Amino acid sequence: MNDNKTYILRKINPNSWSGIRLYHFSFEDIGPAIDDQGLPITGLTEDSFKINAKGNKESVKGTRVMLEEELGLDEGMLKKGSLFKPSVFWINFAVRMGEGDERFKTDDPMSRLKIEFLKAQPQVADGSKQIKAKSEYVLFTPEEEASSSNKSKKGKREAYQLFDKLTLDDMSEILEITGNRSGSMSRDVIEDKLSDYMEEYPTQFIAIIKDPTRKNKTFVRRCMDQGIITLDGGAVMYGETVLGHDIDSASAKLFSNEYGKTVEAIKIQLK
């Protein structure tokens, strides 16, 4: 890391039992996870070799050696150690997380060590796009945060524009796809429920509107609501015919050329 960057460490979710990130003046420590060999996961690399453009073998200095030199540590201090001789450094090492965000600058060797370490820990997501169910923290740059925020705002603006162009039938169809039975709802209730869905899930909302098979999927859902199409052991059925195992596959099969007459027959039954 030759360029000077700032990285931010943030706790993703509040504690479920307290509803807040951390109590005032409290902290959490992120220590090394353990690999398959029982050694600490440090995130640092060892010296290696690569083949250059001329086809020659050249050495590449690992981050472990570079950081030892920059931090003025004894050679081998940042090695993982072994089961018989554990690394004193990594036994005592942890990144402390207070009640707010932690910031690290790449022009500082210790901060760089912490950045490389954090990126390798399973509970720390390396950027917002890498957040998974097990992620407790996320490490990101302000540039990434701004880009993600801007993308989210653009998505919401597009969602509002699309929402304004919807007819009542369109709104009913979309609610059906999201699992809400709209048949007995008033216009105000339909608009209100769909508006809430759009606010919470703008990306999914846009995807539903732009889905060319939207009307077919709504048709299948309405048939299921009236018992014309049924679920049996995980299969979507019309009589004795298996249409699929979910709404997508069932609507694709039902509206294929093979089932044109079946669709007409169902339309007669549909109230």
TORTOR-127222 format. One record per residue (C-alpha): x, y, z. Coordinates in steps of 0.05 Angstrom, whole numbers, plus 5000, padded with zeros to 4 digits. Layout:
! residues N
XYZ;...
//
This chain:
! residues 271
500050005000;504050594975;498151074968;495551405031;488551155044;483951165104;480250525124;474250515171;472349935216;465049925235;460649455275;455049225230;449349055277;447649285347;447648785403;440948425400;440048445475;441549185484;439549495417;445849925415;452849825387;456749875451;455650195519;459150845533;466550725551;466149985533;470049625478;470948975440;477448645419;478248295352;483647765360;486447275309;482046705284;485346025281;486745655215;486244905200;493144795229;491445125295;495545745279;493346475281;490546785217;494747415209;493147655139;500647755125;504247435067;511147115063;516447225010;514746884944;516846854871;513347054807;514847014733;515747714703;513947954633;520647704606;519447004633;524547074688;523446874760;523747444810;522647484884;516847854917;517648094988;511847895033;508048395076;510448035138;517848205125;516248915102;512249075164;517448785211;522549245180;518049865182;515849735253;522949595276;521248905301;526048315306;526247875245;520847335249;516847705303;510547715260;510946985239;505046545259;509346105303;507745365314;503644935361;509944785400;512445495401;506545985394;507846695371;508047165431;506247745386;499847435359;497747145426;497347855453;495148215390;488048485381;484649075347;480449455398;473649695376;470450255417;463350535415;464550885348;468250745283;475750605283;480150925230;486750695202;491451065154;495850675107;501751155116;502550875187;505850175190;501849945251;495350165218;497349775155;498649165198;491649225229;488449315160;491748685132;489948305195;482648535196;481548355122;483447635138;478747535197;472347145182;467847615223;470348235185;467548385116;472648675068;468049205039;460449265040;459648794981;462748235021;458048275080;455347585097;450847295151;456847155197;459847855188;460148265252;464448835226;465849155159;472449485137;471649995081;474350655053;470451315052;470551274976;466950604978;461950875029;460451474985;459751044923;455050564959;450851134987;450451464919;448250824886;442850724938;440251434928;440051344853;436250694862;431051034906;430251604856;429051104800;424150714844;420051354858;419851524784;417350824767;412350834824;409051474798;407751134730;404150524758;396750394748;392550084803;392849414766;400449464764;400749604839;396149014853;400548554810;406848764846;403748664914;401547964893;408747804873;411248044941;406347564974;400848054992;393747894971;391148534943;384248314919;380348594978;384749204990;382549914975;386750354929;389550744988;391750115024;394949824960;398850474948;400950515021;403349785025;407049824959;410150494979;412850175043;415749595003;418950074954;422150475010;425049855044;426949454982;428149934924;432649464885;427748884888;421949364872;425449594808;427148884788;419748674795;417349254753;422349104698;421048354698;417648194631;414347584663;411147974719;403947894695;404847144686;407447064757;401647474784;396747044746;399746414778;399346724848;392146924839;390446224815;393745944877;389846414921;383346144892;385545414895;385645314819;393145194822;395444834885;401744644924;402943904936;409343674970;413144274945;410544204874;406044724840;400244324810;394544444761;390243824771;395043244762;400143654722;406543894756;407944604732;414244704773;416944774843;416345534851;412646114821;418046264770;418445564741;410945464744;409346104706;414845954654;411845264640;404545484642;405746054592;409845634544;406845464475;405244764500;400245004552;396345534513;389745164518;390945034593;391745784606;385045924570;381645384612;384445684676;382246384657;375046134653;375645854724;379046474751;374046944784;
//
